[in-house]
Amino acid sequence: MGSILEDPRFAGIEPFKTKLWLASPTMHGDEQKWVDDAIRTNWVSTVGVNINEVEKQIAEYVDVKYAVALSAGTAALHLATKLAGEKLYGQAKPNEGTLVGHRVFCSDVTFDASINPVAYEDGEAVFIDTEHDTWNMCPKALEKAFETYSEVKLIVVAHLYGTPGKMEEIKAIADRHGALIVEDAAESLGAKYLLNGKWVETGALGNYNCISFNGNKIITGSAGGMFLTDSKEDADKVRKWSTQSREAAPWYQHEEVGYNYRMSNIVAGVVRGQMPFLDEHIAQKKAIYERYKEGLKDLPVKMNPFDASKSEPNYWLSCMIIDEEAMAPMVRGEQDYLYKSEPGKSSPHEILDAFATFNVEGRPIWKPMHMQPIYRTHAFITTEGNGRGRSNAYIAGSGIDVGADIFRRGLCLPSDNKMTAEQQDRVIEIIHRSFL
Ligand SMILES: Cc1ncc(COP(=O)(O)O)c(C=O)c1O
């Protein structure tokens, strides 16, 4: 077949003149004011009023006692993971991570920044399969993992695309096994979860909690992240580590390894300008999710699911998953893919190629960590136990792998909060035509 533009199925659809983004920053004006303030007053460093103010505002919003502003969500996750490692296994030598020789149970369908800190700290990630209800860590697979690795004391949990995972079950399992939780709420700031009858913000559900202000997040600082906690001691430690672990001496004195991870007062100015718009952004993202849901309801697809009785997502990214019966043939290599069009069916790459042709950004579902070349030698646990090596011709077994299934059939849709209803309708039309 020639180009998609010549494909009669797409006749009459015009490419967008300017690109429709997955999730781009949305500035409102006050960001400039707070950045200018920092420059005018010469507080252009990793101290200043903007930093103090955003720490206070986020702590209030998420309802935690302390927020420590850092250079990135990844920095927050690193220090959270290190803190957990030190709590569990003691202070490490300067040339060793705190998790050396220890396994950590990790979310599998997530961005690799969630779980790379386990490797930074010399630990070994063991990936826990995903459930179909919220696309997050499966509590049943987690329980199964403790059958094999009963010694594990740390769990890293992410809330994918702004949808809270099954935290009540996960926390109960962690408590039963005396394990701590690092919570990655990078994508879910503003999402709420009903924990044992009480609504709690994501970012306040673990023992060590992290958020991100990356440019694509629900609010942004252009970059940045935060560590959130109710423990003053933990907050102080993270603040110390993030500013090169200086001791209270007149000279540079160091008793532990340090990092240059503190947020800049300029970045904090952008976050400060964004804070008043967090709820507005969530409302816009929710409207986008609902418009897709309505517009796609006649197709053999479903939206990324959530448990409405127990959670209120922040709807950061709208995604869809194609029903198995409506999946057209598609294969993926390491960096390439191939698909075939079939009437009444489609595939993520057929739709993503159509998006690209019409100047729309979409994206495959985050590729599960257990399928990533870097982590292929790491254990992967499903509801059936060991998820590795189940495709041998002589071994019977269903080979359940929920993460691989969502990755194969799902895709992320443009979810930019500046997208108009008319623009979104054209995206919905492109998806419909892909199934012709
Ligand atoms: C789930 C998840 N964790 C961590 C991160 C890392 O955050 P940052 O980009 O602020 O380092 C991101 C996104 O960037 C993310 O989506």
The ligand as an ORCA input file, in Angstrom:
! r2SCAN-3c Opt
* xyz 0 1
  C       6.141      6.794     36.271
  C       7.271      7.769     36.191
  N       8.228      7.723     37.129
  C       9.242      8.585     37.134
  C       9.373      9.552     36.167
  C      10.574     10.425     36.212
  O      10.293     11.732     36.502
  P      11.304     12.881     35.995
  O      11.170     12.960     34.516
  O      10.794     14.092     36.700
  O      12.673     12.500     36.426
  C       8.397      9.641     35.163
  C       8.386     10.620     34.080
  O       9.182     11.328     33.670
  C       7.325      8.721     35.174
  O       6.380      8.760     34.227
*
